[in-house]
Amino acid sequence: MSAIKDILAGLKTAIELNGKVVSVANAVDRLATDMRDFDRRLVRVETVIEISRPDGSVLRIARNPDAGEGG
């Protein structure tokens, strides 16, 4: 009987872990959606900054400022 209890306890733990993994996966999907939304908004802000320079010059925002030129 002890072996059956151990097996059932293991199955219960596996089912609980599966539920937690599904919850985390859903949270990651929501975060990915939010990040895509933020990226779109950032592109809009960059565009407004580039267009609205009073002297007509174009402001370029570096993708990776630590990489130096062309980064």
CHARMM internal coordinates of N, CA and C (Angstrom, degrees):
IC EDIT
DIST 1 N 1 CA 1.4560
DIST 1 CA 1 C 1.5215
ANGL 1 N 1 CA 1 C 111.89
DIST 1 C 2 N 1.3105
ANGL 1 CA 1 C 2 N 117.21
DIHE 1 N 1 CA 1 C 2 N -30.54
DIST 2 N 2 CA 1.4548
ANGL 1 C 2 N 2 CA 120.16
DIHE 1 CA 1 C 2 N 2 CA -179.37
DIST 2 CA 2 C 1.5260
ANGL 2 N 2 CA 2 C 111.45
DIHE 1 C 2 N 2 CA 2 C -64.32
DIST 2 C 3 N 1.3234
ANGL 2 CA 2 C 3 N 116.52
DIHE 2 N 2 CA 2 C 3 N -37.08
DIST 3 N 3 CA 1.4669
ANGL 2 C 3 N 3 CA 120.19
DIHE 2 CA 2 C 3 N 3 CA 179.33
DIST 3 CA 3 C 1.5222
ANGL 3 N 3 CA 3 C 110.62
DIHE 2 C 3 N 3 CA 3 C -65.56
DIST 3 C 4 N 1.3126
ANGL 3 CA 3 C 4 N 116.89
DIHE 3 N 3 CA 3 C 4 N -40.04
DIST 4 N 4 CA 1.4680
ANGL 3 C 4 N 4 CA 120.40
DIHE 3 CA 3 C 4 N 4 CA 179.28
DIST 4 CA 4 C 1.5260
ANGL 4 N 4 CA 4 C 110.16
DIHE 3 C 4 N 4 CA 4 C -65.59
DIST 4 C 5 N 1.3189
ANGL 4 CA 4 C 5 N 117.47
DIHE 4 N 4 CA 4 C 5 N -40.80
DIST 5 N 5 CA 1.4662
ANGL 4 C 5 N 5 CA 120.38
DIHE 4 CA 4 C 5 N 5 CA 177.47
DIST 5 CA 5 C 1.5151
ANGL 5 N 5 CA 5 C 110.88
DIHE 4 C 5 N 5 CA 5 C -62.99
DIST 5 C 6 N 1.3370
ANGL 5 CA 5 C 6 N 117.15
DIHE 5 N 5 CA 5 C 6 N -40.57
DIST 6 N 6 CA 1.4646
ANGL 5 C 6 N 6 CA 120.53
DIHE 5 CA 5 C 6 N 6 CA 178.28
DIST 6 CA 6 C 1.5246
ANGL 6 N 6 CA 6 C 111.18
DIHE 5 C 6 N 6 CA 6 C -64.41
DIST 6 C 7 N 1.3165
ANGL 6 CA 6 C 7 N 116.32
DIHE 6 N 6 CA 6 C 7 N -40.24
DIST 7 N 7 CA 1.4643
ANGL 6 C 7 N 7 CA 120.61
DIHE 6 CA 6 C 7 N 7 CA 178.95
DIST 7 CA 7 C 1.5271
ANGL 7 N 7 CA 7 C 110.05
DIHE 6 C 7 N 7 CA 7 C -65.18
DIST 7 C 8 N 1.3099
ANGL 7 CA 7 C 8 N 116.89
DIHE 7 N 7 CA 7 C 8 N -45.19
DIST 8 N 8 CA 1.4672
ANGL 7 C 8 N 8 CA 120.26
DIHE 7 CA 7 C 8 N 8 CA 179.51
DIST 8 CA 8 C 1.5252
ANGL 8 N 8 CA 8 C 111.57
DIHE 7 C 8 N 8 CA 8 C -64.79
DIST 8 C 9 N 1.3314
ANGL 8 CA 8 C 9 N 116.42
DIHE 8 N 8 CA 8 C 9 N -39.24
DIST 9 N 9 CA 1.4716
ANGL 8 C 9 N 9 CA 119.70
DIHE 8 CA 8 C 9 N 9 CA 177.30
DIST 9 CA 9 C 1.5214
ANGL 9 N 9 CA 9 C 110.31
DIHE 8 C 9 N 9 CA 9 C -63.60
DIST 9 C 10 N 1.3300
ANGL 9 CA 9 C 10 N 116.69
DIHE 9 N 9 CA 9 C 10 N -40.27
DIST 10 N 10 CA 1.4670
ANGL 9 C 10 N 10 CA 120.65
DIHE 9 CA 9 C 10 N 10 CA 177.63
DIST 10 CA 10 C 1.5139
ANGL 10 N 10 CA 10 C 112.15
DIHE 9 C 10 N 10 CA 10 C -64.05
DIST 10 C 11 N 1.3264
ANGL 10 CA 10 C 11 N 116.31
DIHE 10 N 10 CA 10 C 11 N -42.20
DIST 11 N 11 CA 1.4708
ANGL 10 C 11 N 11 CA 120.10
DIHE 10 CA 10 C 11 N 11 CA 177.60
DIST 11 CA 11 C 1.5235
ANGL 11 N 11 CA 11 C 111.52
DIHE 10 C 11 N 11 CA 11 C -64.13
DIST 11 C 12 N 1.3326
ANGL 11 CA 11 C 12 N 115.97
DIHE 11 N 11 CA 11 C 12 N -40.62
DIST 12 N 12 CA 1.4603
ANGL 11 C 12 N 12 CA 119.77
DIHE 11 CA 11 C 12 N 12 CA 178.83
DIST 12 CA 12 C 1.5304
ANGL 12 N 12 CA 12 C 110.18
DIHE 11 C 12 N 12 CA 12 C -62.13
DIST 12 C 13 N 1.3326
ANGL 12 CA 12 C 13 N 116.43
DIHE 12 N 12 CA 12 C 13 N -43.69
DIST 13 N 13 CA 1.4620
ANGL 12 C 13 N 13 CA 120.77
DIHE 12 CA 12 C 13 N 13 CA 178.34
DIST 13 CA 13 C 1.5242
ANGL 13 N 13 CA 13 C 110.92
DIHE 12 C 13 N 13 CA 13 C -61.98
DIST 13 C 14 N 1.3366
ANGL 13 CA 13 C 14 N 116.55
DIHE 13 N 13 CA 13 C 14 N -42.30
DIST 14 N 14 CA 1.4681
ANGL 13 C 14 N 14 CA 120.33
DIHE 13 CA 13 C 14 N 14 CA 179.68
DIST 14 CA 14 C 1.5237
ANGL 14 N 14 CA 14 C 110.83
DIHE 13 C 14 N 14 CA 14 C -62.73
DIST 14 C 15 N 1.3121
ANGL 14 CA 14 C 15 N 117.52
DIHE 14 N 14 CA 14 C 15 N -40.65
DIST 15 N 15 CA 1.4706
ANGL 14 C 15 N 15 CA 121.07
DIHE 14 CA 14 C 15 N 15 CA 179.59
DIST 15 CA 15 C 1.5270
ANGL 15 N 15 CA 15 C 110.41
DIHE 14 C 15 N 15 CA 15 C -66.79
DIST 15 C 16 N 1.3245
ANGL 15 CA 15 C 16 N 116.99
DIHE 15 N 15 CA 15 C 16 N -41.83
DIST 16 N 16 CA 1.4660
ANGL 15 C 16 N 16 CA 120.16
DIHE 15 CA 15 C 16 N 16 CA 178.17
DIST 16 CA 16 C 1.5276
ANGL 16 N 16 CA 16 C 110.87
DIHE 15 C 16 N 16 CA 16 C -63.71
DIST 16 C 17 N 1.3261
ANGL 16 CA 16 C 17 N 116.66
DIHE 16 N 16 CA 16 C 17 N -42.03
DIST 17 N 17 CA 1.4676
ANGL 16 C 17 N 17 CA 120.22
DIHE 16 CA 16 C 17 N 17 CA 178.57
DIST 17 CA 17 C 1.5235
ANGL 17 N 17 CA 17 C 111.03
DIHE 16 C 17 N 17 CA 17 C -64.18
DIST 17 C 18 N 1.3216
ANGL 17 CA 17 C 18 N 116.90
DIHE 17 N 17 CA 17 C 18 N -38.91
DIST 18 N 18 CA 1.4573
ANGL 17 C 18 N 18 CA 120.36
DIHE 17 CA 17 C 18 N 18 CA 178.08
DIST 18 CA 18 C 1.5278
ANGL 18 N 18 CA 18 C 110.57
DIHE 17 C 18 N 18 CA 18 C -60.63
DIST 18 C 19 N 1.3217
ANGL 18 CA 18 C 19 N 116.97
DIHE 18 N 18 CA 18 C 19 N -42.08
DIST 19 N 19 CA 1.4660
ANGL 18 C 19 N 19 CA 120.00
DIHE 18 CA 18 C 19 N 19 CA 178.18
DIST 19 CA 19 C 1.5137
ANGL 19 N 19 CA 19 C 112.04
DIHE 18 C 19 N 19 CA 19 C -62.50
DIST 19 C 20 N 1.3306
ANGL 19 CA 19 C 20 N 116.18
DIHE 19 N 19 CA 19 C 20 N -39.69
DIST 20 N 20 CA 1.4610
ANGL 19 C 20 N 20 CA 119.83
DIHE 19 CA 19 C 20 N 20 CA 178.92
DIST 20 CA 20 C 1.5266
ANGL 20 N 20 CA 20 C 110.96
DIHE 19 C 20 N 20 CA 20 C -68.09
DIST 20 C 21 N 1.3306
ANGL 20 CA 20 C 21 N 116.92
DIHE 20 N 20 CA 20 C 21 N -39.19
DIST 21 N 21 CA 1.4691
ANGL 20 C 21 N 21 CA 120.43
DIHE 20 CA 20 C 21 N 21 CA 178.64
DIST 21 CA 21 C 1.5218
ANGL 21 N 21 CA 21 C 110.29
DIHE 20 C 21 N 21 CA 21 C -63.70
DIST 21 C 22 N 1.3192
ANGL 21 CA 21 C 22 N 117.50
DIHE 21 N 21 CA 21 C 22 N -41.34
DIST 22 N 22 CA 1.4602
ANGL 21 C 22 N 22 CA 121.09
DIHE 21 CA 21 C 22 N 22 CA 178.33
DIST 22 CA 22 C 1.5302
ANGL 22 N 22 CA 22 C 110.12
DIHE 21 C 22 N 22 CA 22 C -62.78
DIST 22 C 23 N 1.3306
ANGL 22 CA 22 C 23 N 117.05
DIHE 22 N 22 CA 22 C 23 N -41.46
DIST 23 N 23 CA 1.4700
ANGL 22 C 23 N 23 CA 120.26
DIHE 22 CA 22 C 23 N 23 CA 178.56
DIST 23 CA 23 C 1.5200
ANGL 23 N 23 CA 23 C 111.24
DIHE 22 C 23 N 23 CA 23 C -62.71
DIST 23 C 24 N 1.3270
ANGL 23 CA 23 C 24 N 116.84
DIHE 23 N 23 CA 23 C 24 N -43.50
DIST 24 N 24 CA 1.4670
ANGL 23 C 24 N 24 CA 120.60
DIHE 23 CA 23 C 24 N 24 CA 179.11
DIST 24 CA 24 C 1.5288
ANGL 24 N 24 CA 24 C 110.36
DIHE 23 C 24 N 24 CA 24 C -65.65
DIST 24 C 25 N 1.3159
ANGL 24 CA 24 C 25 N 117.55
DIHE 24 N 24 CA 24 C 25 N -40.14
DIST 25 N 25 CA 1.4646
ANGL 24 C 25 N 25 CA 120.73
DIHE 24 CA 24 C 25 N 25 CA 179.01
DIST 25 CA 25 C 1.5304
ANGL 25 N 25 CA 25 C 110.49
DIHE 24 C 25 N 25 CA 25 C -62.38
DIST 25 C 26 N 1.3218
ANGL 25 CA 25 C 26 N 117.04
DIHE 25 N 25 CA 25 C 26 N -40.55
DIST 26 N 26 CA 1.4711
ANGL 25 C 26 N 26 CA 119.92
DIHE 25 CA 25 C 26 N 26 CA 177.33
DIST 26 CA 26 C 1.5222
ANGL 26 N 26 CA 26 C 111.35
DIHE 25 C 26 N 26 CA 26 C -64.61
DIST 26 C 27 N 1.3285
ANGL 26 CA 26 C 27 N 116.79
DIHE 26 N 26 CA 26 C 27 N -39.69
DIST 27 N 27 CA 1.4643
ANGL 26 C 27 N 27 CA 120.40
DIHE 26 CA 26 C 27 N 27 CA 178.65
DIST 27 CA 27 C 1.5271
ANGL 27 N 27 CA 27 C 110.44
DIHE 26 C 27 N 27 CA 27 C -64.86
DIST 27 C 28 N 1.3234
ANGL 27 CA 27 C 28 N 117.22
DIHE 27 N 27 CA 27 C 28 N -40.22
DIST 28 N 28 CA 1.4684
ANGL 27 C 28 N 28 CA 120.95
DIHE 27 CA 27 C 28 N 28 CA 178.82
DIST 28 CA 28 C 1.5215
ANGL 28 N 28 CA 28 C 110.11
DIHE 27 C 28 N 28 CA 28 C -64.60
DIST 28 C 29 N 1.3228
ANGL 28 CA 28 C 29 N 117.45
DIHE 28 N 28 CA 28 C 29 N -40.18
DIST 29 N 29 CA 1.4690
ANGL 28 C 29 N 29 CA 120.23
DIHE 28 CA 28 C 29 N 29 CA 177.18
DIST 29 CA 29 C 1.5257
ANGL 29 N 29 CA 29 C 111.27
DIHE 28 C 29 N 29 CA 29 C -61.42
DIST 29 C 30 N 1.3376
ANGL 29 CA 29 C 30 N 116.74
DIHE 29 N 29 CA 29 C 30 N -42.27
DIST 30 N 30 CA 1.4755
ANGL 29 C 30 N 30 CA 119.78
DIHE 29 CA 29 C 30 N 30 CA 178.06
DIST 30 CA 30 C 1.5303
ANGL 30 N 30 CA 30 C 110.51
DIHE 29 C 30 N 30 CA 30 C -64.17
DIST 30 C 31 N 1.3218
ANGL 30 CA 30 C 31 N 116.75
DIHE 30 N 30 CA 30 C 31 N -41.63
DIST 31 N 31 CA 1.4621
ANGL 30 C 31 N 31 CA 119.79
DIHE 30 CA 30 C 31 N 31 CA 179.14
DIST 31 CA 31 C 1.5268
ANGL 31 N 31 CA 31 C 111.25
DIHE 30 C 31 N 31 CA 31 C -64.54
DIST 31 C 32 N 1.3197
ANGL 31 CA 31 C 32 N 117.00
DIHE 31 N 31 CA 31 C 32 N -38.85
DIST 32 N 32 CA 1.4646
ANGL 31 C 32 N 32 CA 120.06
DIHE 31 CA 31 C 32 N 32 CA 178.12
DIST 32 CA 32 C 1.5269
ANGL 32 N 32 CA 32 C 110.64
DIHE 31 C 32 N 32 CA 32 C -63.25
DIST 32 C 33 N 1.3141
ANGL 32 CA 32 C 33 N 116.58
DIHE 32 N 32 CA 32 C 33 N -40.14
DIST 33 N 33 CA 1.4661
ANGL 32 C 33 N 33 CA 120.65
DIHE 32 CA 32 C 33 N 33 CA 177.35
DIST 33 CA 33 C 1.5231
ANGL 33 N 33 CA 33 C 110.31
DIHE 32 C 33 N 33 CA 33 C -63.84
DIST 33 C 34 N 1.3267
ANGL 33 CA 33 C 34 N 116.68
DIHE 33 N 33 CA 33 C 34 N -43.20
DIST 34 N 34 CA 1.4603
ANGL 33 C 34 N 34 CA 120.43
DIHE 33 CA 33 C 34 N 34 CA 178.18
DIST 34 CA 34 C 1.5221
ANGL 34 N 34 CA 34 C 111.31
DIHE 33 C 34 N 34 CA 34 C -61.99
DIST 34 C 35 N 1.3141
ANGL 34 CA 34 C 35 N 117.04
DIHE 34 N 34 CA 34 C 35 N -40.88
DIST 35 N 35 CA 1.4681
ANGL 34 C 35 N 35 CA 120.42
DIHE 34 CA 34 C 35 N 35 CA -179.44
DIST 35 CA 35 C 1.5192
ANGL 35 N 35 CA 35 C 110.81
DIHE 34 C 35 N 35 CA 35 C -65.21
DIST 35 C 36 N 1.3260
ANGL 35 CA 35 C 36 N 117.65
DIHE 35 N 35 CA 35 C 36 N -39.55
DIST 36 N 36 CA 1.4651
ANGL 35 C 36 N 36 CA 119.56
DIHE 35 CA 35 C 36 N 36 CA 176.68
DIST 36 CA 36 C 1.5230
ANGL 36 N 36 CA 36 C 110.42
DIHE 35 C 36 N 36 CA 36 C -62.45
DIST 36 C 37 N 1.3425
ANGL 36 CA 36 C 37 N 116.63
DIHE 36 N 36 CA 36 C 37 N -38.92
DIST 37 N 37 CA 1.4578
ANGL 36 C 37 N 37 CA 120.96
DIHE 36 CA 36 C 37 N 37 CA 178.07
DIST 37 CA 37 C 1.5322
ANGL 37 N 37 CA 37 C 110.38
DIHE 36 C 37 N 37 CA 37 C -64.23
DIST 37 C 38 N 1.3212
ANGL 37 CA 37 C 38 N 117.01
DIHE 37 N 37 CA 37 C 38 N -44.27
DIST 38 N 38 CA 1.4613
ANGL 37 C 38 N 38 CA 120.55
DIHE 37 CA 37 C 38 N 38 CA 178.29
DIST 38 CA 38 C 1.5240
ANGL 38 N 38 CA 38 C 111.05
DIHE 37 C 38 N 38 CA 38 C -62.85
DIST 38 C 39 N 1.3191
ANGL 38 CA 38 C 39 N 116.89
DIHE 38 N 38 CA 38 C 39 N -38.75
DIST 39 N 39 CA 1.4573
ANGL 38 C 39 N 39 CA 120.40
DIHE 38 CA 38 C 39 N 39 CA 179.48
DIST 39 CA 39 C 1.5284
ANGL 39 N 39 CA 39 C 110.80
DIHE 38 C 39 N 39 CA 39 C -63.11
DIST 39 C 40 N 1.3212
ANGL 39 CA 39 C 40 N 116.23
DIHE 39 N 39 CA 39 C 40 N -43.45
DIST 40 N 40 CA 1.4699
ANGL 39 C 40 N 40 CA 119.75
DIHE 39 CA 39 C 40 N 40 CA 178.11
DIST 40 CA 40 C 1.5270
ANGL 40 N 40 CA 40 C 110.67
DIHE 39 C 40 N 40 CA 40 C -62.38
DIST 40 C 41 N 1.3302
ANGL 40 CA 40 C 41 N 116.36
DIHE 40 N 40 CA 40 C 41 N -41.99
DIST 41 N 41 CA 1.4638
ANGL 40 C 41 N 41 CA 119.37
DIHE 40 CA 40 C 41 N 41 CA 179.62
DIST 41 CA 41 C 1.5292
ANGL 41 N 41 CA 41 C 111.08
DIHE 40 C 41 N 41 CA 41 C -65.25
DIST 41 C 42 N 1.3242
ANGL 41 CA 41 C 42 N 116.80
DIHE 41 N 41 CA 41 C 42 N -39.72
DIST 42 N 42 CA 1.4599
ANGL 41 C 42 N 42 CA 120.40
DIHE 41 CA 41 C 42 N 42 CA 179.15
DIST 42 CA 42 C 1.5211
ANGL 42 N 42 CA 42 C 110.78
DIHE 41 C 42 N 42 CA 42 C -62.96
DIST 42 C 43 N 1.3167
ANGL 42 CA 42 C 43 N 116.86
DIHE 42 N 42 CA 42 C 43 N -40.15
DIST 43 N 43 CA 1.4644
ANGL 42 C 43 N 43 CA 119.99
DIHE 42 CA 42 C 43 N 43 CA 177.49
DIST 43 CA 43 C 1.5213
ANGL 43 N 43 CA 43 C 110.04
DIHE 42 C 43 N 43 CA 43 C -61.01
DIST 43 C 44 N 1.3188
ANGL 43 CA 43 C 44 N 117.26
DIHE 43 N 43 CA 43 C 44 N -40.55
DIST 44 N 44 CA 1.4686
ANGL 43 C 44 N 44 CA 120.17
DIHE 43 CA 43 C 44 N 44 CA 178.32
DIST 44 CA 44 C 1.5288
ANGL 44 N 44 CA 44 C 111.10
DIHE 43 C 44 N 44 CA 44 C -63.87
DIST 44 C 45 N 1.3242
ANGL 44 CA 44 C 45 N 116.87
DIHE 44 N 44 CA 44 C 45 N -43.32
DIST 45 N 45 CA 1.4641
ANGL 44 C 45 N 45 CA 120.46
DIHE 44 CA 44 C 45 N 45 CA 179.96
DIST 45 CA 45 C 1.5242
ANGL 45 N 45 CA 45 C 110.09
DIHE 44 C 45 N 45 CA 45 C -64.22
DIST 45 C 46 N 1.3276
ANGL 45 CA 45 C 46 N 117.52
DIHE 45 N 45 CA 45 C 46 N -43.67
DIST 46 N 46 CA 1.4663
ANGL 45 C 46 N 46 CA 120.62
DIHE 45 CA 45 C 46 N 46 CA 178.17
DIST 46 CA 46 C 1.5186
ANGL 46 N 46 CA 46 C 110.67
DIHE 45 C 46 N 46 CA 46 C -60.01
DIST 46 C 47 N 1.3215
ANGL 46 CA 46 C 47 N 116.53
DIHE 46 N 46 CA 46 C 47 N -41.08
DIST 47 N 47 CA 1.4640
ANGL 46 C 47 N 47 CA 120.37
DIHE 46 CA 46 C 47 N 47 CA -179.97
DIST 47 CA 47 C 1.5221
ANGL 47 N 47 CA 47 C 110.98
DIHE 46 C 47 N 47 CA 47 C -64.02
DIST 47 C 48 N 1.3153
ANGL 47 CA 47 C 48 N 117.24
DIHE 47 N 47 CA 47 C 48 N -43.10
DIST 48 N 48 CA 1.4597
ANGL 47 C 48 N 48 CA 120.67
DIHE 47 CA 47 C 48 N 48 CA 178.66
DIST 48 CA 48 C 1.5162
ANGL 48 N 48 CA 48 C 110.08
DIHE 47 C 48 N 48 CA 48 C -62.04
DIST 48 C 49 N 1.3221
ANGL 48 CA 48 C 49 N 117.45
DIHE 48 N 48 CA 48 C 49 N -41.91
DIST 49 N 49 CA 1.4700
ANGL 48 C 49 N 49 CA 120.80
DIHE 48 CA 48 C 49 N 49 CA 179.70
DIST 49 CA 49 C 1.5172
ANGL 49 N 49 CA 49 C 110.00
DIHE 48 C 49 N 49 CA 49 C -64.14
DIST 49 C 50 N 1.3313
ANGL 49 CA 49 C 50 N 117.59
DIHE 49 N 49 CA 49 C 50 N -43.63
DIST 50 N 50 CA 1.4597
ANGL 49 C 50 N 50 CA 120.65
DIHE 49 CA 49 C 50 N 50 CA -178.73
DIST 50 CA 50 C 1.5241
ANGL 50 N 50 CA 50 C 111.93
DIHE 49 C 50 N 50 CA 50 C -65.35
DIST 50 C 51 N 1.3180
ANGL 50 CA 50 C 51 N 117.29
DIHE 50 N 50 CA 50 C 51 N -36.14
DIST 51 N 51 CA 1.4621
ANGL 50 C 51 N 51 CA 121.13
DIHE 50 CA 50 C 51 N 51 CA -176.65
DIST 51 CA 51 C 1.5224
ANGL 51 N 51 CA 51 C 111.55
DIHE 50 C 51 N 51 CA 51 C -79.35
DIST 51 C 52 N 1.3308
ANGL 51 CA 51 C 52 N 117.91
DIHE 51 N 51 CA 51 C 52 N -34.55
DIST 52 N 52 CA 1.4532
ANGL 51 C 52 N 52 CA 120.41
DIHE 51 CA 51 C 52 N 52 CA -168.34
DIST 52 CA 52 C 1.5273
ANGL 52 N 52 CA 52 C 114.88
DIHE 51 C 52 N 52 CA 52 C -93.42
DIST 52 C 53 N 1.3132
ANGL 52 CA 52 C 53 N 119.28
DIHE 52 N 52 CA 52 C 53 N 17.78
DIST 53 N 53 CA 1.4620
ANGL 52 C 53 N 53 CA 120.69
DIHE 52 CA 52 C 53 N 53 CA 177.09
DIST 53 CA 53 C 1.5334
ANGL 53 N 53 CA 53 C 109.00
DIHE 52 C 53 N 53 CA 53 C -67.56
DIST 53 C 54 N 1.3334
ANGL 53 CA 53 C 54 N 117.58
DIHE 53 N 53 CA 53 C 54 N 125.01
DIST 54 N 54 CA 1.4640
ANGL 53 C 54 N 54 CA 119.85
DIHE 53 CA 53 C 54 N 54 CA -174.65
DIST 54 CA 54 C 1.5261
ANGL 54 N 54 CA 54 C 113.88
DIHE 53 C 54 N 54 CA 54 C -65.35
DIST 54 C 55 N 1.3284
ANGL 54 CA 54 C 55 N 118.15
DIHE 54 N 54 CA 54 C 55 N -29.52
DIST 55 N 55 CA 1.4637
ANGL 54 C 55 N 55 CA 119.74
DIHE 54 CA 54 C 55 N 55 CA -178.13
DIST 55 CA 55 C 1.5175
ANGL 55 N 55 CA 55 C 112.72
DIHE 54 C 55 N 55 CA 55 C -89.94
DIST 55 C 56 N 1.3200
ANGL 55 CA 55 C 56 N 117.37
DIHE 55 N 55 CA 55 C 56 N 3.93
DIST 56 N 56 CA 1.4525
ANGL 55 C 56 N 56 CA 121.35
DIHE 55 CA 55 C 56 N 56 CA 177.52
DIST 56 CA 56 C 1.5176
ANGL 56 N 56 CA 56 C 113.82
DIHE 55 C 56 N 56 CA 56 C 84.09
DIST 56 C 57 N 1.3347
ANGL 56 CA 56 C 57 N 116.40
DIHE 56 N 56 CA 56 C 57 N -5.86
DIST 57 N 57 CA 1.4588
ANGL 56 C 57 N 57 CA 117.90
DIHE 56 CA 56 C 57 N 57 CA 179.20
DIST 57 CA 57 C 1.5266
ANGL 57 N 57 CA 57 C 109.99
DIHE 56 C 57 N 57 CA 57 C -75.10
DIST 57 C 58 N 1.3048
ANGL 57 CA 57 C 58 N 115.33
DIHE 57 N 57 CA 57 C 58 N 161.87
DIST 58 N 58 CA 1.4533
ANGL 57 C 58 N 58 CA 120.42
DIHE 57 CA 57 C 58 N 58 CA -177.78
DIST 58 CA 58 C 1.5223
ANGL 58 N 58 CA 58 C 108.59
DIHE 57 C 58 N 58 CA 58 C -107.50
DIST 58 C 59 N 1.3131
ANGL 58 CA 58 C 59 N 115.02
DIHE 58 N 58 CA 58 C 59 N 125.34
DIST 59 N 59 CA 1.4510
ANGL 58 C 59 N 59 CA 120.90
DIHE 58 CA 58 C 59 N 59 CA 176.82
DIST 59 CA 59 C 1.5173
ANGL 59 N 59 CA 59 C 108.01
DIHE 58 C 59 N 59 CA 59 C -90.03
DIST 59 C 60 N 1.3040
ANGL 59 CA 59 C 60 N 115.69
DIHE 59 N 59 CA 59 C 60 N 123.14
DIST 60 N 60 CA 1.4623
ANGL 59 C 60 N 60 CA 120.43
DIHE 59 CA 59 C 60 N 60 CA 178.27
DIST 60 CA 60 C 1.5223
ANGL 60 N 60 CA 60 C 108.50
DIHE 59 C 60 N 60 CA 60 C -106.06
DIST 60 C 61 N 1.3076
ANGL 60 CA 60 C 61 N 116.67
DIHE 60 N 60 CA 60 C 61 N 127.08
DIST 61 N 61 CA 1.4511
ANGL 60 C 61 N 61 CA 121.88
DIHE 60 CA 60 C 61 N 61 CA 178.44
DIST 61 CA 61 C 1.5184
ANGL 61 N 61 CA 61 C 107.54
DIHE 60 C 61 N 61 CA 61 C -96.77
DIST 61 C 62 N 1.3357
ANGL 61 CA 61 C 62 N 116.18
DIHE 61 N 61 CA 61 C 62 N 120.52
DIST 62 N 62 CA 1.4578
ANGL 61 C 62 N 62 CA 120.72
DIHE 61 CA 61 C 62 N 62 CA -177.75
DIST 62 CA 62 C 1.5214
ANGL 62 N 62 CA 62 C 109.92
DIHE 61 C 62 N 62 CA 62 C -66.46
DIST 62 C 63 N 1.3083
ANGL 62 CA 62 C 63 N 115.71
DIHE 62 N 62 CA 62 C 63 N 140.97
DIST 63 N 63 CA 1.4619
ANGL 62 C 63 N 63 CA 120.04
DIHE 62 CA 62 C 63 N 63 CA 177.52
DIST 63 CA 63 C 1.5245
ANGL 63 N 63 CA 63 C 111.07
DIHE 62 C 63 N 63 CA 63 C -70.78
DIST 63 C 64 N 1.3422
ANGL 63 CA 63 C 64 N 116.87
DIHE 63 N 63 CA 63 C 64 N -38.47
DIST 64 N 64 CA 1.4523
ANGL 63 C 64 N 64 CA 120.94
DIHE 63 CA 63 C 64 N 64 CA -179.75
DIST 64 CA 64 C 1.5241
ANGL 64 N 64 CA 64 C 107.55
DIHE 63 C 64 N 64 CA 64 C -137.70
DIST 64 C 65 N 1.3343
ANGL 64 CA 64 C 65 N 117.98
DIHE 64 N 64 CA 64 C 65 N 93.83
DIST 65 N 65 CA 1.4570
ANGL 64 C 65 N 65 CA 120.17
DIHE 64 CA 64 C 65 N 65 CA -175.06
DIST 65 CA 65 C 1.5210
ANGL 65 N 65 CA 65 C 113.64
DIHE 64 C 65 N 65 CA 65 C -62.58
DIST 65 C 66 N 1.3217
ANGL 65 CA 65 C 66 N 118.56
DIHE 65 N 65 CA 65 C 66 N -23.92
DIST 66 N 66 CA 1.4636
ANGL 65 C 66 N 66 CA 120.97
DIHE 65 CA 65 C 66 N 66 CA 179.37
DIST 66 CA 66 C 1.5125
ANGL 66 N 66 CA 66 C 113.05
DIHE 65 C 66 N 66 CA 66 C -74.63
DIST 66 C 67 N 1.3362
ANGL 66 CA 66 C 67 N 117.30
DIHE 66 N 66 CA 66 C 67 N -17.49
DIST 67 N 67 CA 1.4552
ANGL 66 C 67 N 67 CA 120.73
DIHE 66 CA 66 C 67 N 67 CA -175.81
DIST 67 CA 67 C 1.5300
ANGL 67 N 67 CA 67 C 112.09
DIHE 66 C 67 N 67 CA 67 C -82.33
DIST 67 C 68 N 1.3074
ANGL 67 CA 67 C 68 N 118.28
DIHE 67 N 67 CA 67 C 68 N -10.17
DIST 68 N 68 CA 1.4644
ANGL 67 C 68 N 68 CA 120.71
DIHE 67 CA 67 C 68 N 68 CA 179.40
DIST 68 CA 68 C 1.5139
ANGL 68 N 68 CA 68 C 110.77
DIHE 67 C 68 N 68 CA 68 C 80.97
DIST 68 C 69 N 1.3292
ANGL 68 CA 68 C 69 N 115.95
DIHE 68 N 68 CA 68 C 69 N -148.95
DIST 69 N 69 CA 1.4627
ANGL 68 C 69 N 69 CA 122.28
DIHE 68 CA 68 C 69 N 69 CA -177.46
DIST 69 CA 69 C 1.5213
ANGL 69 N 69 CA 69 C 111.18
DIHE 68 C 69 N 69 CA 69 C -64.09
DIST 69 C 70 N 1.3285
ANGL 69 CA 69 C 70 N 115.61
DIHE 69 N 69 CA 69 C 70 N 137.61
DIST 70 N 70 CA 1.4546
ANGL 69 C 70 N 70 CA 121.86
DIHE 69 CA 69 C 70 N 70 CA 174.08
DIST 70 CA 70 C 1.5113
ANGL 70 N 70 CA 70 C 114.15
DIHE 69 C 70 N 70 CA 70 C 69.32
DIST 70 C 71 N 1.3387
ANGL 70 CA 70 C 71 N 118.97
DIHE 70 N 70 CA 70 C 71 N 10.65
DIST 71 N 71 CA 1.4476
ANGL 70 C 71 N 71 CA 121.10
DIHE 70 CA 70 C 71 N 71 CA -174.70
DIST 71 CA 71 C 1.4520
ANGL 71 N 71 CA 71 C 112.85
DIHE 70 C 71 N 71 CA 71 C -90.32
END
COOR INIT
IC SEED 1 N 1 CA 1 C
IC BUILD
